[in-house]
Amino acid sequence: MSLFPSLGENPHLGAVFQAFPEQVRPLLEYHDALLRTDGPLSISQRELLATYVSGLNACTFCFGAHKIYARAFGIEESVIDAMMEDLDSAPVEPAMKPLLRYVKKLAILPSKLGPEDAQAVYDAGWGEDALYIAVQVCALFNFMNRIIEGTGVSFDYAASPPTQDEFVARRTRKYMDYGRELGIIE
């Protein structure tokens, strides 16, 4: 249920963006720069991180949305479900597990991060650039999860999954395209 009466019943993030469009452009530009550009982590790996952080934060909207994105970029839904249940036994590529452990601690107990956490990431073959991307993904989704929960966005992708065409479109759709579709970015 919406916490902002102007957003109506069962609001989607789009309703929030349309009601408060002032900062949407830089936010969506950042999403595109972080999640849709080339880098040391693939798009699917970044979507896996986004999904994991949102799941840890129990943000139904972002978890559902990014679970769909992760699936669109080749990650099986069963892998995500297993990861949320028990990361150690989940069929996630071994090199990703230290990154996932790092973002879990960053999301839940950031003051407890230590050199050993970063070293585990480096020992798995990642560089500082990959770790910094993971830190940014974690920070962005902690931020977005708070926007979702703070405004009362209650749309649930599990209850209203995308059509096959919408699912396929997620592979090429940029975040700025979403702003254009909402009519708040030219």
N, C-alpha and C positions, 0 to 999 in steps of 0.2 A: 504494500500500500504506500502510495506517495506520502512523503512528509511535507510536500509543498502542494497545497490545494490546486494551484494553477497548472500543475502537471497532469492532473486527471488521475483516473484509476489505472492501475497496472502500467505505469510509465516505462518507457524505453529511454536509453541515454539520449536518443535523438530529441526527445521532448525537452530534456534539460538543456541541450545545446541550443535548441530553438528559443527557449525562454531566456537564456543568458548567453548570447552569441559573442560578447565582446572579446573573450580570450580564446575562442575556439580555433582560429587560424593558427596561432603559434603552437597550440597544443597538438593539433593534427599534423602540423609540419614536423614537430618533434617525434610523434609516433612514426611517421614515414621515415625520417632520418634514422631512427633507432631500429625499427623493426623491418624495414623493407629495402635497405641498402646492402651492398656487398660488405663483407667483413669476416672476421675470424670465426664467427658463429653463423651457421646457416639460418635462413628464415625459419625453418622447422625447429631448430634448436632454440632460437629466441622465442618462438611461440610456445615451445614446451616450458621454458622458464616462466613466461607470462601466465600460462595455465596453472603451473605449479604454485606460484605466488598467490594467484587469485583463489586457488583451492585452499591453500593454507589459511588465507584470510576469510574463508567461507563466504566469498562474494559470488553468489549464484549467477548473477548476470555476467560478470567478466570470466568466470570459470567456464560457463557454458559457451560464451562467444569465442573464447580463445581455444577451447577444446575443439570447436568446429574448425577454426583456423589451423590448428595443429594437424587435425585430420586432413584438411585440404592440402597441406604441405607434406603429407605422407606418414604421419604418426598415427598408429592404430589407437582407437579409443580404449581398447583393452590395456594398452601400455600405460595410458594416463590413469586409468582406474587402478591398476596395480601400483603405480608410482604413488598415488595418494594413500593407498592402504599401507604399503611398506616399501620404501625406496630401496632398501638393501636387496630385497628379493625381486624387485620389478625388472622386467626385461628391457631396461634402458641401457643404451650403449655405455660401457664402463667409464669412458672418459667424461661423460656428462654427470655422473653421480657426484663427484666433488664440487662441481659448479652448482648442482641442485642443493647439496648440503650447505654450501656457502650462502646461497640466497635464502634458504630456510632460516639459517641463523640470523642473517641480516634482516629478514622480515619479522622474525619473532623476538630475537634477543640480540639486537645489534651491538650492544655494549659488551657482549661476550665473544665477539670475533677476535681472533688472535692470529699471530704469524703462522701458526700451524694450519689454520684454515686456508689461508692463501697458499701456503706451501703444498698442501694437498692438491690444489688446482694446478699449480705449476708442475708438480710431479706427474700429473695425468697428461701432461704435454701441452697445456694451454699457456699462453703468454699473458702479460699484463693487459694487453689490448682486449683479449677475450674476457678476462675477469672484469675489466671496467665496463664492458658491454653488459655482462651479467648483472653487475651492480646497478647500472642504469635501468635495466629491464625491471629489476626488483623494485627500485625506487619509483619508477613510473607506475607500476601496478599497485604498489601500496597507495600511491597518490590517487590513481583512478578508482581503486576499490573504495577509498574513503569518499570520493565524489558520489559514486553509485550508492553506497550505504547512507551517506549523509543527506542525500536528496530523496531517498526512498524509492529508487528505481527498483521495480519488482518484476519486470519482464523476465521470463524464464525460457531460455532456449530449449531446455529439455521438454517443456510442455508445448513449445511452438517452434519446432526445428525448421531450418530453412528448406526451401524447395531445392530440387536437384540443380536447377539453373542458378539459384542464389549461392548454393554450395560451390559450384564450379567457378562462379564469378569471384569468389574470395581469393583465388590464386592470383588474380591480376588487379584487383581493386586496391587502390591506395586509400589511405585515411583521408587525404584531402578530397578525394572523389566523394566520400561520404558527406563531407561538409557541403560540397556542391549539390549533392542529391537533396540535402536538407534545405537548400536555398539560402544558406548563411555565408557561403564563400563563393565568390565569382570565379 
